[in-house]
């Protein structure tokens, strides 16, 4: 298993050299739209991860309140704080995508 993983990583590193663009060459189709495609995938992955994490956070908060109703206010405070941190992931990816597309 380790040998196959090592060979796979070596082949992956070798492809970066194979697809390197020399100076003075015209851009390919992916070169023109690669940033847009990459930004779309990055935002999609970040949004999916954010949705899963927020679902788990709310589920855990509901379980915590069900077990200890007296701590509902504290659990709610920390849940909202956690949701804000989770949501910031998508906002950071959005800002990075805009910066990448501006270049």
Gaussian input, Z-matrix of N, CA and C with variables (Angstrom, degrees):
# hf/3-21g

backbone

0 1
 N
 C     1     B1
 C     2     B2     1     A1
 N     3     B3     2     A2     1     D1
 C     4     B4     3     A3     2     D2
 C     5     B5     4     A4     3     D3
 N     6     B6     5     A5     4     D4
 C     7     B7     6     A6     5     D5
 C     8     B8     7     A7     6     D6
 N     9     B9     8     A8     7     D7
 C    10    B10     9     A9     8     D8
 C    11    B11    10    A10     9     D9
 N    12    B12    11    A11    10    D10
 C    13    B13    12    A12    11    D11
 C    14    B14    13    A13    12    D12
 N    15    B15    14    A14    13    D13
 C    16    B16    15    A15    14    D14
 C    17    B17    16    A16    15    D15
 N    18    B18    17    A17    16    D16
 C    19    B19    18    A18    17    D17
 C    20    B20    19    A19    18    D18
 N    21    B21    20    A20    19    D19
 C    22    B22    21    A21    20    D20
 C    23    B23    22    A22    21    D21
 N    24    B24    23    A23    22    D22
 C    25    B25    24    A24    23    D23
 C    26    B26    25    A25    24    D24
 N    27    B27    26    A26    25    D25
 C    28    B28    27    A27    26    D26
 C    29    B29    28    A28    27    D27
 N    30    B30    29    A29    28    D28
 C    31    B31    30    A30    29    D29
 C    32    B32    31    A31    30    D30
 N    33    B33    32    A32    31    D31
 C    34    B34    33    A33    32    D32
 C    35    B35    34    A34    33    D33
 N    36    B36    35    A35    34    D34
 C    37    B37    36    A36    35    D35
 C    38    B38    37    A37    36    D36
 N    39    B39    38    A38    37    D37
 C    40    B40    39    A39    38    D38
 C    41    B41    40    A40    39    D39
 N    42    B42    41    A41    40    D40
 C    43    B43    42    A42    41    D41
 C    44    B44    43    A43    42    D42
 N    45    B45    44    A44    43    D43
 C    46    B46    45    A45    44    D44
 C    47    B47    46    A46    45    D45
 N    48    B48    47    A47    46    D46
 C    49    B49    48    A48    47    D47
 C    50    B50    49    A49    48    D48
 N    51    B51    50    A50    49    D49
 C    52    B52    51    A51    50    D50
 C    53    B53    52    A52    51    D51
 N    54    B54    53    A53    52    D52
 C    55    B55    54    A54    53    D53
 C    56    B56    55    A55    54    D54
 N    57    B57    56    A56    55    D55
 C    58    B58    57    A57    56    D56
 C    59    B59    58    A58    57    D57
 N    60    B60    59    A59    58    D58
 C    61    B61    60    A60    59    D59
 C    62    B62    61    A61    60    D60
 N    63    B63    62    A62    61    D61
 C    64    B64    63    A63    62    D62
 C    65    B65    64    A64    63    D63
 N    66    B66    65    A65    64    D64
 C    67    B67    66    A66    65    D65
 C    68    B68    67    A67    66    D66
 N    69    B69    68    A68    67    D67
 C    70    B70    69    A69    68    D68
 C    71    B71    70    A70    69    D69
 N    72    B72    71    A71    70    D70
 C    73    B73    72    A72    71    D71
 C    74    B74    73    A73    72    D72
 N    75    B75    74    A74    73    D73
 C    76    B76    75    A75    74    D74
 C    77    B77    76    A76    75    D75
 N    78    B78    77    A77    76    D76
 C    79    B79    78    A78    77    D77
 C    80    B80    79    A79    78    D78
 N    81    B81    80    A80    79    D79
 C    82    B82    81    A81    80    D80
 C    83    B83    82    A82    81    D81
 N    84    B84    83    A83    82    D82
 C    85    B85    84    A84    83    D83
 C    86    B86    85    A85    84    D84
 N    87    B87    86    A86    85    D85
 C    88    B88    87    A87    86    D86
 C    89    B89    88    A88    87    D87
 N    90    B90    89    A89    88    D88
 C    91    B91    90    A90    89    D89
 C    92    B92    91    A91    90    D90
 N    93    B93    92    A92    91    D91
 C    94    B94    93    A93    92    D92
 C    95    B95    94    A94    93    D93
 N    96    B96    95    A95    94    D94
 C    97    B97    96    A96    95    D95
 C    98    B98    97    A97    96    D96
 N    99    B99    98    A98    97    D97
 C   100   B100    99    A99    98    D98
 C   101   B101   100   A100    99    D99
 N   102   B102   101   A101   100   D100
 C   103   B103   102   A102   101   D101
 C   104   B104   103   A103   102   D102
 N   105   B105   104   A104   103   D103
 C   106   B106   105   A105   104   D104
 C   107   B107   106   A106   105   D105
 N   108   B108   107   A107   106   D106
 C   109   B109   108   A108   107   D107
 C   110   B110   109   A109   108   D108
 N   111   B111   110   A110   109   D109
 C   112   B112   111   A111   110   D110
 C   113   B113   112   A112   111   D111
 N   114   B114   113   A113   112   D112
 C   115   B115   114   A114   113   D113
 C   116   B116   115   A115   114   D114
 N   117   B117   116   A116   115   D115
 C   118   B118   117   A117   116   D116
 C   119   B119   118   A118   117   D117
 N   120   B120   119   A119   118   D118
 C   121   B121   120   A120   119   D119
 C   122   B122   121   A121   120   D120
 N   123   B123   122   A122   121   D121
 C   124   B124   123   A123   122   D122
 C   125   B125   124   A124   123   D123
 N   126   B126   125   A125   124   D124
 C   127   B127   126   A126   125   D125
 C   128   B128   127   A127   126   D126
 N   129   B129   128   A128   127   D127
 C   130   B130   129   A129   128   D128
 C   131   B131   130   A130   129   D129
 N   132   B132   131   A131   130   D130
 C   133   B133   132   A132   131   D131
 C   134   B134   133   A133   132   D132
 N   135   B135   134   A134   133   D133
 C   136   B136   135   A135   134   D134
 C   137   B137   136   A136   135   D135
 N   138   B138   137   A137   136   D136
 C   139   B139   138   A138   137   D137
 C   140   B140   139   A139   138   D138
 N   141   B141   140   A140   139   D139
 C   142   B142   141   A141   140   D140
 C   143   B143   142   A142   141   D141
 N   144   B144   143   A143   142   D142
 C   145   B145   144   A144   143   D143
 C   146   B146   145   A145   144   D144
 N   147   B147   146   A146   145   D145
 C   148   B148   147   A147   146   D146
 C   149   B149   148   A148   147   D147
 N   150   B150   149   A149   148   D148
 C   151   B151   150   A150   149   D149
 C   152   B152   151   A151   150   D150
 N   153   B153   152   A152   151   D151
 C   154   B154   153   A153   152   D152
 C   155   B155   154   A154   153   D153
 N   156   B156   155   A155   154   D154
 C   157   B157   156   A156   155   D155
 C   158   B158   157   A157   156   D156
 N   159   B159   158   A158   157   D157
 C   160   B160   159   A159   158   D158
 C   161   B161   160   A160   159   D159
 N   162   B162   161   A161   160   D160
 C   163   B163   162   A162   161   D161
 C   164   B164   163   A163   162   D162
 N   165   B165   164   A164   163   D163
 C   166   B166   165   A165   164   D164
 C   167   B167   166   A166   165   D165
 N   168   B168   167   A167   166   D166
 C   169   B169   168   A168   167   D167
 C   170   B170   169   A169   168   D168
 N   171   B171   170   A170   169   D169
 C   172   B172   171   A171   170   D170
 C   173   B173   172   A172   171   D171
 N   174   B174   173   A173   172   D172
 C   175   B175   174   A174   173   D173
 C   176   B176   175   A175   174   D174
 N   177   B177   176   A176   175   D175
 C   178   B178   177   A177   176   D176
 C   179   B179   178   A178   177   D177
 N   180   B180   179   A179   178   D178
 C   181   B181   180   A180   179   D179
 C   182   B182   181   A181   180   D180
 N   183   B183   182   A182   181   D181
 C   184   B184   183   A183   182   D182
 C   185   B185   184   A184   183   D183
 N   186   B186   185   A185   184   D184
 C   187   B187   186   A186   185   D185
 C   188   B188   187   A187   186   D186
 N   189   B189   188   A188   187   D187
 C   190   B190   189   A189   188   D188
 C   191   B191   190   A190   189   D189
 N   192   B192   191   A191   190   D190
 C   193   B193   192   A192   191   D191
 C   194   B194   193   A193   192   D192
 N   195   B195   194   A194   193   D193
 C   196   B196   195   A195   194   D194
 C   197   B197   196   A196   195   D195
 N   198   B198   197   A197   196   D196
 C   199   B199   198   A198   197   D197
 C   200   B200   199   A199   198   D198
 N   201   B201   200   A200   199   D199
 C   202   B202   201   A201   200   D200
 C   203   B203   202   A202   201   D201
 N   204   B204   203   A203   202   D202
 C   205   B205   204   A204   203   D203
 C   206   B206   205   A205   204   D204
 N   207   B207   206   A206   205   D205
 C   208   B208   207   A207   206   D206
 C   209   B209   208   A208   207   D207
 N   210   B210   209   A209   208   D208
 C   211   B211   210   A210   209   D209
 C   212   B212   211   A211   210   D210
 N   213   B213   212   A212   211   D211
 C   214   B214   213   A213   212   D212
 C   215   B215   214   A214   213   D213
 N   216   B216   215   A215   214   D214
 C   217   B217   216   A216   215   D215
 C   218   B218   217   A217   216   D216
 N   219   B219   218   A218   217   D217
 C   220   B220   219   A219   218   D218
 C   221   B221   220   A220   219   D219
 N   222   B222   221   A221   220   D220
 C   223   B223   222   A222   221   D221
 C   224   B224   223   A223   222   D222
 N   225   B225   224   A224   223   D223
 C   226   B226   225   A225   224   D224
 C   227   B227   226   A226   225   D225
 N   228   B228   227   A227   226   D226
 C   229   B229   228   A228   227   D227
 C   230   B230   229   A229   228   D228
 N   231   B231   230   A230   229   D229
 C   232   B232   231   A231   230   D230
 C   233   B233   232   A232   231   D231
 N   234   B234   233   A233   232   D232
 C   235   B235   234   A234   233   D233
 C   236   B236   235   A235   234   D234
 N   237   B237   236   A236   235   D235
 C   238   B238   237   A237   236   D236
 C   239   B239   238   A238   237   D237
 N   240   B240   239   A239   238   D238
 C   241   B241   240   A240   239   D239
 C   242   B242   241   A241   240   D240
 N   243   B243   242   A242   241   D241
 C   244   B244   243   A243   242   D242
 C   245   B245   244   A244   243   D243
 N   246   B246   245   A245   244   D244
 C   247   B247   246   A246   245   D245
 C   248   B248   247   A247   246   D246
 N   249   B249   248   A248   247   D247
 C   250   B250   249   A249   248   D248
 C   251   B251   250   A250   249   D249
 N   252   B252   251   A251   250   D250
 C   253   B253   252   A252   251   D251
 C   254   B254   253   A253   252   D252
 N   255   B255   254   A254   253   D253
 C   256   B256   255   A255   254   D254
 C   257   B257   256   A256   255   D255
 N   258   B258   257   A257   256   D256
 C   259   B259   258   A258   257   D257
 C   260   B260   259   A259   258   D258
 N   261   B261   260   A260   259   D259
 C   262   B262   261   A261   260   D260
 C   263   B263   262   A262   261   D261
 N   264   B264   263   A263   262   D262
 C   265   B265   264   A264   263   D263
 C   266   B266   265   A265   264   D264
 N   267   B267   266   A266   265   D265
 C   268   B268   267   A267   266   D266
 C   269   B269   268   A268   267   D267
 N   270   B270   269   A269   268   D268
 C   271   B271   270   A270   269   D269
 C   272   B272   271   A271   270   D270
 N   273   B273   272   A272   271   D271
 C   274   B274   273   A273   272   D272
 C   275   B275   274   A274   273   D273
 N   276   B276   275   A275   274   D274
 C   277   B277   276   A276   275   D275
 C   278   B278   277   A277   276   D276
 N   279   B279   278   A278   277   D277
 C   280   B280   279   A279   278   D278
 C   281   B281   280   A280   279   D279
 N   282   B282   281   A281   280   D280
 C   283   B283   282   A282   281   D281
 C   284   B284   283   A283   282   D282
 N   285   B285   284   A284   283   D283
 C   286   B286   285   A285   284   D284
 C   287   B287   286   A286   285   D285
 N   288   B288   287   A287   286   D286
 C   289   B289   288   A288   287   D287
 C   290   B290   289   A289   288   D288
 N   291   B291   290   A290   289   D289
 C   292   B292   291   A291   290   D290
 C   293   B293   292   A292   291   D291
 N   294   B294   293   A293   292   D292
 C   295   B295   294   A294   293   D293
 C   296   B296   295   A295   294   D294
 N   297   B297   296   A296   295   D295
 C   298   B298   297   A297   296   D296
 C   299   B299   298   A298   297   D297
 N   300   B300   299   A299   298   D298
 C   301   B301   300   A300   299   D299
 C   302   B302   301   A301   300   D300
 N   303   B303   302   A302   301   D301
 C   304   B304   303   A303   302   D302
 C   305   B305   304   A304   303   D303
 N   306   B306   305   A305   304   D304
 C   307   B307   306   A306   305   D305
 C   308   B308   307   A307   306   D306

   B1=1.4597
   B2=1.5286
   B3=1.3434
   B4=1.4653
   B5=1.5207
   B6=1.3333
   B7=1.4598
   B8=1.5285
   B9=1.3215
   B10=1.4621
   B11=1.5223
   B12=1.3274
   B13=1.4622
   B14=1.5207
   B15=1.3246
   B16=1.4581
   B17=1.5209
   B18=1.3262
   B19=1.4663
   B20=1.5287
   B21=1.3278
   B22=1.4595
   B23=1.5168
   B24=1.3165
   B25=1.4687
   B26=1.5242
   B27=1.3255
   B28=1.4615
   B29=1.5248
   B30=1.3330
   B31=1.4619
   B32=1.5214
   B33=1.3136
   B34=1.4601
   B35=1.5241
   B36=1.3334
   B37=1.4652
   B38=1.5294
   B39=1.3093
   B40=1.4628
   B41=1.5204
   B42=1.3198
   B43=1.4593
   B44=1.5204
   B45=1.3200
   B46=1.4690
   B47=1.5092
   B48=1.3233
   B49=1.4591
   B50=1.5194
   B51=1.3151
   B52=1.4600
   B53=1.5271
   B54=1.3181
   B55=1.4562
   B56=1.5286
   B57=1.3082
   B58=1.4623
   B59=1.5273
   B60=1.3113
   B61=1.4554
   B62=1.5235
   B63=1.3042
   B64=1.4554
   B65=1.5165
   B66=1.3168
   B67=1.4623
   B68=1.5235
   B69=1.2968
   B70=1.4424
   B71=1.5177
   B72=1.3150
   B73=1.4536
   B74=1.5233
   B75=1.3216
   B76=1.4611
   B77=1.5232
   B78=1.3124
   B79=1.4626
   B80=1.5172
   B81=1.3186
   B82=1.4630
   B83=1.5236
   B84=1.3111
   B85=1.4635
   B86=1.5140
   B87=1.3613
   B88=1.4602
   B89=1.5131
   B90=1.3276
   B91=1.4622
   B92=1.5152
   B93=1.3389
   B94=1.4560
   B95=1.5175
   B96=1.3314
   B97=1.4587
   B98=1.5242
   B99=1.3118
   B100=1.4617
   B101=1.5160
   B102=1.3212
   B103=1.4626
   B104=1.5105
   B105=1.3167
   B106=1.4592
   B107=1.5317
   B108=1.3359
   B109=1.4625
   B110=1.5218
   B111=1.3247
   B112=1.4611
   B113=1.5247
   B114=1.3233
   B115=1.4630
   B116=1.5276
   B117=1.3217
   B118=1.4622
   B119=1.5175
   B120=1.3385
   B121=1.4589
   B122=1.5259
   B123=1.3238
   B124=1.4646
   B125=1.5218
   B126=1.3207
   B127=1.4656
   B128=1.5243
   B129=1.3273
   B130=1.4577
   B131=1.5236
   B132=1.3231
   B133=1.4633
   B134=1.5265
   B135=1.3327
   B136=1.4668
   B137=1.5266
   B138=1.3344
   B139=1.4669
   B140=1.5228
   B141=1.3352
   B142=1.4650
   B143=1.5233
   B144=1.3288
   B145=1.4647
   B146=1.5244
   B147=1.3260
   B148=1.4621
   B149=1.5214
   B150=1.3261
   B151=1.4524
   B152=1.5195
   B153=1.3307
   B154=1.4662
   B155=1.5244
   B156=1.3277
   B157=1.4694
   B158=1.5263
   B159=1.3259
   B160=1.4553
   B161=1.5222
   B162=1.3138
   B163=1.4609
   B164=1.5141
   B165=1.3344
   B166=1.4611
   B167=1.5320
   B168=1.3299
   B169=1.4649
   B170=1.5278
   B171=1.3107
   B172=1.4680
   B173=1.5233
   B174=1.3264
   B175=1.4608
   B176=1.5339
   B177=1.3238
   B178=1.4643
   B179=1.5199
   B180=1.3316
   B181=1.4603
   B182=1.5245
   B183=1.3198
   B184=1.4659
   B185=1.5243
   B186=1.3140
   B187=1.4596
   B188=1.5276
   B189=1.3261
   B190=1.4628
   B191=1.5178
   B192=1.3246
   B193=1.4618
   B194=1.5303
   B195=1.3308
   B196=1.4609
   B197=1.5281
   B198=1.3224
   B199=1.4646
   B200=1.5283
   B201=1.3374
   B202=1.4616
   B203=1.5280
   B204=1.3258
   B205=1.4708
   B206=1.5262
   B207=1.3079
   B208=1.4658
   B209=1.5226
   B210=1.3173
   B211=1.4632
   B212=1.5227
   B213=1.3222
   B214=1.4671
   B215=1.5213
   B216=1.3309
   B217=1.4721
   B218=1.5288
   B219=1.3194
   B220=1.4637
   B221=1.5213
   B222=1.3286
   B223=1.4634
   B224=1.5209
   B225=1.3218
   B226=1.4610
   B227=1.5278
   B228=1.3176
   B229=1.4575
   B230=1.5256
   B231=1.3276
   B232=1.4571
   B233=1.5274
   B234=1.3307
   B235=1.4555
   B236=1.5195
   B237=1.3206
   B238=1.4638
   B239=1.5239
   B240=1.3177
   B241=1.4576
   B242=1.5262
   B243=1.3269
   B244=1.4610
   B245=1.5149
   B246=1.3276
   B247=1.4663
   B248=1.5270
   B249=1.3271
   B250=1.4624
   B251=1.5261
   B252=1.3340
   B253=1.4662
   B254=1.5226
   B255=1.3272
   B256=1.4587
   B257=1.5300
   B258=1.3158
   B259=1.4630
   B260=1.5259
   B261=1.3253
   B262=1.4641
   B263=1.5198
   B264=1.3305
   B265=1.4599
   B266=1.5241
   B267=1.3108
   B268=1.4615
   B269=1.5248
   B270=1.3145
   B271=1.4625
   B272=1.5237
   B273=1.3291
   B274=1.4639
   B275=1.5203
   B276=1.3200
   B277=1.4667
   B278=1.5234
   B279=1.3193
   B280=1.4610
   B281=1.5267
   B282=1.3234
   B283=1.4656
   B284=1.5243
   B285=1.3230
   B286=1.4647
   B287=1.5307
   B288=1.3220
   B289=1.4696
   B290=1.5172
   B291=1.3205
   B292=1.4613
   B293=1.5207
   B294=1.3316
   B295=1.4596
   B296=1.5253
   B297=1.3179
   B298=1.4682
   B299=1.5290
   B300=1.3243
   B301=1.4593
   B302=1.5255
   B303=1.3281
   B304=1.4594
   B305=1.5287
   B306=1.3347
   B307=1.4643
   B308=1.4865
   A1=110.38
   A2=115.89
   A3=118.84
   A4=111.16
   A5=115.80
   A6=119.75
   A7=110.39
   A8=117.13
   A9=120.97
   A10=110.81
   A11=116.99
   A12=120.68
   A13=111.02
   A14=117.17
   A15=121.45
   A16=110.88
   A17=117.34
   A18=120.45
   A19=110.14
   A20=116.81
   A21=120.21
   A22=112.40
   A23=117.05
   A24=120.35
   A25=111.69
   A26=117.13
   A27=120.10
   A28=111.56
   A29=117.05
   A30=119.84
   A31=111.44
   A32=117.06
   A33=120.55
   A34=110.95
   A35=116.50
   A36=119.40
   A37=111.11
   A38=118.03
   A39=121.08
   A40=111.46
   A41=118.69
   A42=120.42
   A43=112.11
   A44=118.20
   A45=119.04
   A46=110.84
   A47=117.39
   A48=120.63
   A49=110.11
   A50=117.22
   A51=120.97
   A52=111.73
   A53=117.40
   A54=120.45
   A55=113.29
   A56=117.72
   A57=120.78
   A58=109.33
   A59=115.96
   A60=120.71
   A61=108.67
   A62=116.10
   A63=120.70
   A64=110.53
   A65=116.05
   A66=120.03
   A67=109.70
   A68=115.99
   A69=121.82
   A70=114.93
   A71=118.61
   A72=119.89
   A73=109.52
   A74=114.74
   A75=119.49
   A76=109.55
   A77=115.92
   A78=120.15
   A79=110.26
   A80=114.80
   A81=119.49
   A82=108.59
   A83=116.04
   A84=120.11
   A85=110.92
   A86=116.67
   A87=118.17
   A88=111.17
   A89=117.34
   A90=120.83
   A91=111.99
   A92=116.53
   A93=119.90
   A94=112.09
   A95=116.27
   A96=120.52
   A97=112.75
   A98=117.53
   A99=120.98
   A100=112.95
   A101=117.05
   A102=120.31
   A103=112.27
   A104=116.30
   A105=120.71
   A106=110.44
   A107=115.71
   A108=119.94
   A109=110.54
   A110=116.04
   A111=120.61
   A112=111.17
   A113=117.32
   A114=120.71
   A115=110.84
   A116=116.57
   A117=119.88
   A118=111.98
   A119=117.20
   A120=120.25
   A121=111.00
   A122=117.18
   A123=120.38
   A124=111.27
   A125=116.90
   A126=119.98
   A127=111.54
   A128=116.86
   A129=119.95
   A130=112.41
   A131=116.39
   A132=120.57
   A133=110.59
   A134=116.81
   A135=120.04
   A136=111.23
   A137=117.12
   A138=120.04
   A139=111.19
   A140=117.19
   A141=120.10
   A142=111.10
   A143=116.34
   A144=119.98
   A145=111.17
   A146=115.96
   A147=120.47
   A148=110.81
   A149=117.54
   A150=120.92
   A151=112.33
   A152=116.36
   A153=119.88
   A154=110.83
   A155=116.16
   A156=120.01
   A157=111.70
   A158=117.43
   A159=119.58
   A160=111.09
   A161=117.40
   A162=120.36
   A163=111.88
   A164=116.62
   A165=120.27
   A166=110.98
   A167=116.98
   A168=120.15
   A169=110.91
   A170=117.22
   A171=120.55
   A172=110.38
   A173=117.03
   A174=120.76
   A175=110.86
   A176=116.35
   A177=120.08
   A178=111.53
   A179=116.65
   A180=119.39
   A181=111.07
   A182=116.54
   A183=119.45
   A184=111.46
   A185=117.29
   A186=120.47
   A187=110.64
   A188=116.49
   A189=120.17
   A190=112.06
   A191=117.17
   A192=120.57
   A193=110.02
   A194=116.88
   A195=119.48
   A196=111.27
   A197=116.58
   A198=120.00
   A199=112.55
   A200=115.92
   A201=119.98
   A202=108.84
   A203=118.48
   A204=120.73
   A205=113.52
   A206=117.85
   A207=120.09
   A208=112.92
   A209=117.68
   A210=121.31
   A211=111.91
   A212=117.31
   A213=120.82
   A214=112.20
   A215=117.54
   A216=120.30
   A217=110.99
   A218=117.45
   A219=121.27
   A220=110.78
   A221=116.39
   A222=120.26
   A223=110.07
   A224=116.99
   A225=120.72
   A226=110.83
   A227=117.40
   A228=121.18
   A229=111.00
   A230=116.24
   A231=119.65
   A232=111.99
   A233=117.66
   A234=119.83
   A235=110.70
   A236=117.45
   A237=120.79
   A238=110.59
   A239=117.47
   A240=120.92
   A241=110.71
   A242=116.87
   A243=120.90
   A244=112.49
   A245=117.07
   A246=120.26
   A247=111.64
   A248=116.97
   A249=120.07
   A250=110.83
   A251=116.87
   A252=120.03
   A253=111.35
   A254=116.66
   A255=120.18
   A256=110.07
   A257=116.85
   A258=120.83
   A259=111.37
   A260=117.37
   A261=119.95
   A262=111.39
   A263=118.68
   A264=121.49
   A265=110.44
   A266=117.40
   A267=120.82
   A268=110.41
   A269=117.27
   A270=119.59
   A271=111.55
   A272=117.30
   A273=120.29
   A274=111.00
   A275=117.18
   A276=120.16
   A277=110.17
   A278=117.50
   A279=121.01
   A280=110.70
   A281=117.33
   A282=120.22
   A283=111.33
   A284=117.01
   A285=120.25
   A286=110.25
   A287=117.00
   A288=120.21
   A289=110.64
   A290=117.84
   A291=119.65
   A292=111.38
   A293=116.77
   A294=120.16
   A295=110.79
   A296=117.09
   A297=120.86
   A298=110.66
   A299=117.56
   A300=120.46
   A301=111.88
   A302=116.97
   A303=120.37
   A304=111.01
   A305=117.19
   A306=121.11
   A307=112.67
   D1=-44.67
   D2=-179.43
   D3=-66.63
   D4=-35.90
   D5=-179.85
   D6=-65.69
   D7=-42.29
   D8=179.23
   D9=-65.50
   D10=-39.01
   D11=177.82
   D12=-64.78
   D13=-42.32
   D14=179.35
   D15=-64.91
   D16=-43.00
   D17=178.41
   D18=-64.07
   D19=-41.07
   D20=177.94
   D21=-61.99
   D22=-42.26
   D23=178.51
   D24=-66.36
   D25=-39.53
   D26=177.25
   D27=-64.00
   D28=-41.36
   D29=176.83
   D30=-65.62
   D31=-36.85
   D32=178.21
   D33=-64.62
   D34=-40.65
   D35=178.05
   D36=-69.05
   D37=-31.58
   D38=179.71
   D39=-69.17
   D40=-29.09
   D41=-178.47
   D42=-69.81
   D43=-26.28
   D44=178.57
   D45=-65.60
   D46=-34.48
   D47=177.07
   D48=-72.18
   D49=-38.51
   D50=-178.01
   D51=-66.00
   D52=-33.80
   D53=-177.72
   D54=-99.30
   D55=11.02
   D56=179.46
   D57=-66.66
   D58=140.09
   D59=-176.94
   D60=-98.31
   D61=129.03
   D62=177.64
   D63=-79.17
   D64=170.38
   D65=-179.96
   D66=-76.41
   D67=145.63
   D68=176.28
   D69=82.74
   D70=2.41
   D71=179.28
   D72=-90.54
   D73=150.21
   D74=177.25
   D75=-71.66
   D76=148.93
   D77=178.72
   D78=-72.12
   D79=143.71
   D80=175.84
   D81=-83.77
   D82=177.92
   D83=178.95
   D84=-61.83
   D85=-41.39
   D86=178.30
   D87=-67.55
   D88=-32.14
   D89=178.32
   D90=-63.84
   D91=-34.92
   D92=179.89
   D93=-76.08
   D94=-38.85
   D95=-174.10
   D96=-114.21
   D97=9.88
   D98=-178.14
   D99=-62.14
   D100=-37.36
   D101=179.47
   D102=-66.30
   D103=-38.64
   D104=179.47
   D105=-67.09
   D106=-43.10
   D107=179.50
   D108=-64.96
   D109=-45.01
   D110=-179.86
   D111=-63.52
   D112=-42.62
   D113=178.97
   D114=-62.88
   D115=-39.45
   D116=178.55
   D117=-63.97
   D118=-45.07
   D119=178.29
   D120=-64.85
   D121=-41.75
   D122=-179.37
   D123=-62.59
   D124=-43.56
   D125=178.94
   D126=-66.94
   D127=-37.93
   D128=178.15
   D129=-64.40
   D130=-43.93
   D131=179.00
   D132=-66.49
   D133=-42.94
   D134=179.95
   D135=-64.63
   D136=-40.46
   D137=179.34
   D138=-66.75
   D139=-39.40
   D140=178.33
   D141=-65.28
   D142=-44.78
   D143=178.76
   D144=-64.08
   D145=-37.69
   D146=178.47
   D147=-64.98
   D148=-43.30
   D149=179.82
   D150=-63.83
   D151=-41.80
   D152=178.29
   D153=-64.90
   D154=-45.37
   D155=-178.72
   D156=-64.94
   D157=-39.97
   D158=179.00
   D159=-67.44
   D160=-37.93
   D161=176.87
   D162=-61.97
   D163=-43.39
   D164=178.98
   D165=-66.93
   D166=-37.74
   D167=-179.51
   D168=-65.62
   D169=-45.15
   D170=179.83
   D171=-66.65
   D172=-39.68
   D173=178.42
   D174=-61.82
   D175=-44.32
   D176=179.03
   D177=-66.23
   D178=-37.26
   D179=178.15
   D180=-65.72
   D181=-40.63
   D182=177.79
   D183=-64.23
   D184=-39.80
   D185=177.22
   D186=-65.17
   D187=-39.46
   D188=178.88
   D189=-64.56
   D190=-40.75
   D191=178.80
   D192=-68.65
   D193=-35.97
   D194=179.03
   D195=-66.41
   D196=-34.01
   D197=179.77
   D198=-78.66
   D199=-34.78
   D200=-176.80
   D201=-139.20
   D202=85.25
   D203=-177.72
   D204=-63.10
   D205=-23.08
   D206=-179.56
   D207=-69.86
   D208=-21.57
   D209=-179.14
   D210=-99.50
   D211=20.62
   D212=-175.33
   D213=-61.65
   D214=-41.46
   D215=-178.48
   D216=-64.58
   D217=-42.90
   D218=179.86
   D219=-66.63
   D220=-43.32
   D221=179.48
   D222=-63.87
   D223=-40.10
   D224=179.08
   D225=-63.88
   D226=-40.96
   D227=179.10
   D228=-61.26
   D229=-48.97
   D230=-178.84
   D231=-69.71
   D232=-30.65
   D233=176.76
   D234=-66.28
   D235=-44.83
   D236=179.65
   D237=-64.78
   D238=-39.88
   D239=176.82
   D240=-63.29
   D241=-43.80
   D242=177.79
   D243=-64.24
   D244=-40.28
   D245=178.02
   D246=-63.60
   D247=-35.75
   D248=177.22
   D249=-65.29
   D250=-40.98
   D251=177.92
   D252=-66.66
   D253=-39.21
   D254=179.30
   D255=-65.68
   D256=-42.47
   D257=-178.78
   D258=-67.49
   D259=-27.52
   D260=179.23
   D261=-63.82
   D262=-24.12
   D263=177.08
   D264=-58.26
   D265=-47.93
   D266=-178.74
   D267=-66.67
   D268=-38.07
   D269=179.31
   D270=-65.90
   D271=-38.73
   D272=177.07
   D273=-65.51
   D274=-42.02
   D275=177.92
   D276=-63.93
   D277=-38.25
   D278=178.23
   D279=-63.29
   D280=-43.83
   D281=178.24
   D282=-64.18
   D283=-41.51
   D284=179.08
   D285=-65.73
   D286=-37.92
   D287=178.20
   D288=-64.89
   D289=-41.51
   D290=177.46
   D291=-63.76
   D292=-40.19
   D293=178.25
   D294=-65.09
   D295=-39.86
   D296=-179.85
   D297=-66.81
   D298=-37.30
   D299=-179.16
   D300=-75.02
   D301=-25.48
   D302=-179.99
   D303=-71.09
   D304=-28.23
   D305=-176.32
   D306=-73.97

